[in-house]
Amino acid sequence: MCINHLIKAAMTCQNHNPRFAYIAPTYGQAKKIAFDYLKQYTKDIPGTKYNETELRCDLINGARIMLLSSENPDSIRGIYLDGVIIDETAQINPTLINEVITPALSDRKGFMILVGTPKGMANLFYDYYQKAQSDPKWFLYKAKASETGIVDKEELDAALAVMGSQKYEQEFECSFIGNIQGSIYGDLIATLDDKKQITRVPVNPSYPVNTAWDLGYNDQTAIIFFQQIGHQIHIVDYYENKNEAFPHYAQVIKEKDYIIEHNYGPHDLDQTEFGTGKTRRETAYQMGLRFRVAPRMAIEDGIHAVKMILPRCLIDVDNCSKLINALRHYHRKFSDKERVYKIKPVHDWSSHAADALRTLAVGLQEQKIKNNNRQQVVDTNYEVL
């Protein structure tokens, strides 16, 4: 498909001496994957010439299609391009796109298409995937094998049996968490992604904004900004930092251009700090931050509460990219000895965002229980009267 797109663009381009490129991670891949297709689909175009050494095709209108690799980005510097296809983008050197390809396309206003199979989140492909979700100028298409019908159902079932579900999801179902064993929220985030619930979520000025916190000092402090709009929860912003005291976070809150109604904090807000003799909640109050404390709850129960609210969430893909990454990564470690995943999640960079979301879920659950209890009291009093 991509090679045919390049050929069509090369034959119809109105610029002087059009230049197009297909770029693979290595020179060998470019030759094996694309050169036979390039020759097959141009062989009937009169005047076409091929250079086997340089892996290029020259067309009758002066256009040229080149097959290149990302192994040495400096070797491509100085060229201009009217269009480029970058294949297996997850394996591409970021320097190539940022410092070489983008300038090469700029003066010709050329196009760039990035294709590939997801290989986790720590690569350029995932970064551009998120960019395409948030920017309407980008086109995004996800081709799951189970939906395209290109591969027979029997073959997919056989691949699943051999590869296991996580590797299968990565290779066949376009999953960015396929290489994260034991991901806790990964499937739910993937579902939100498929349902377009990870998108641009602007603040609705008709509703107040609430916050949910995970507190740390030497560790990260994470803050989720959200709105309750009907049955839905709109997560509109996310902030995290470390080695900062409450005044810093109080200032972050004050600088927001919307009204904060409730701050939901974790149960350890009521712990007394030895340096001041005050609880964290009292310290926050002095800084103008009033908290509703989420009740202490077993981690597994808190995770269950998060799983219950996530289907109701819309998450802003631009402001909350760190939160989304963390929720995809948050996982349990697999015990090779016991052949099971451990109950306690791994504590790493993703834990703080996940804990803040747990505060949100538990805090809302507690608030719902209180509201129901108040309603029951009102109903009972009404019956007595």
Secondary structure as GFF3:
##gff-version 3
##sequence-region A 1 385
A	DSSP	alpha_helix	2	12	.	.	.	ID=ss1
A	DSSP	beta_strand	19	24	.	.	.	ID=ss2
A	DSSP	alpha_helix	27	30	.	.	.	ID=ss3
A	DSSP	pi_helix	31	35	.	.	.	ID=ss4
A	DSSP	alpha_helix	36	42	.	.	.	ID=ss5
A	DSSP	beta_strand	49	51	.	.	.	ID=ss6
A	DSSP	beta_strand	56	58	.	.	.	ID=ss7
A	DSSP	beta_strand	64	69	.	.	.	ID=ss8
A	DSSP	three_ten_helix	73	76	.	.	.	ID=ss9
A	DSSP	beta_strand	83	86	.	.	.	ID=ss10
A	DSSP	three_ten_helix	89	91	.	.	.	ID=ss11
A	DSSP	alpha_helix	94	95	.	.	.	ID=ss12
A	DSSP	pi_helix	96	101	.	.	.	ID=ss13
A	DSSP	alpha_helix	102	106	.	.	.	ID=ss14
A	DSSP	beta_strand	111	114	.	.	.	ID=ss15
A	DSSP	alpha_helix	124	134	.	.	.	ID=ss16
A	DSSP	alpha_helix	145	148	.	.	.	ID=ss17
A	DSSP	alpha_helix	153	163	.	.	.	ID=ss18
A	DSSP	alpha_helix	165	172	.	.	.	ID=ss19
A	DSSP	alpha_helix	186	194	.	.	.	ID=ss20
A	DSSP	beta_strand	198	199	.	.	.	ID=ss21
A	DSSP	beta_strand	209	214	.	.	.	ID=ss22
A	DSSP	beta_strand	220	229	.	.	.	ID=ss23
A	DSSP	beta_strand	232	242	.	.	.	ID=ss24
A	DSSP	alpha_helix	246	254	.	.	.	ID=ss25
A	DSSP	beta_strand	260	265	.	.	.	ID=ss26
A	DSSP	three_ten_helix	267	270	.	.	.	ID=ss27
A	DSSP	alpha_helix	280	286	.	.	.	ID=ss28
A	DSSP	beta_strand	291	293	.	.	.	ID=ss29
A	DSSP	alpha_helix	299	309	.	.	.	ID=ss30
A	DSSP	three_ten_helix	310	312	.	.	.	ID=ss31
A	DSSP	beta_strand	313	316	.	.	.	ID=ss32
A	DSSP	alpha_helix	321	329	.	.	.	ID=ss33
A	DSSP	beta_strand	332	335	.	.	.	ID=ss34
A	DSSP	beta_strand	340	345	.	.	.	ID=ss35
A	DSSP	alpha_helix	351	384	.	.	.	ID=ss36
###
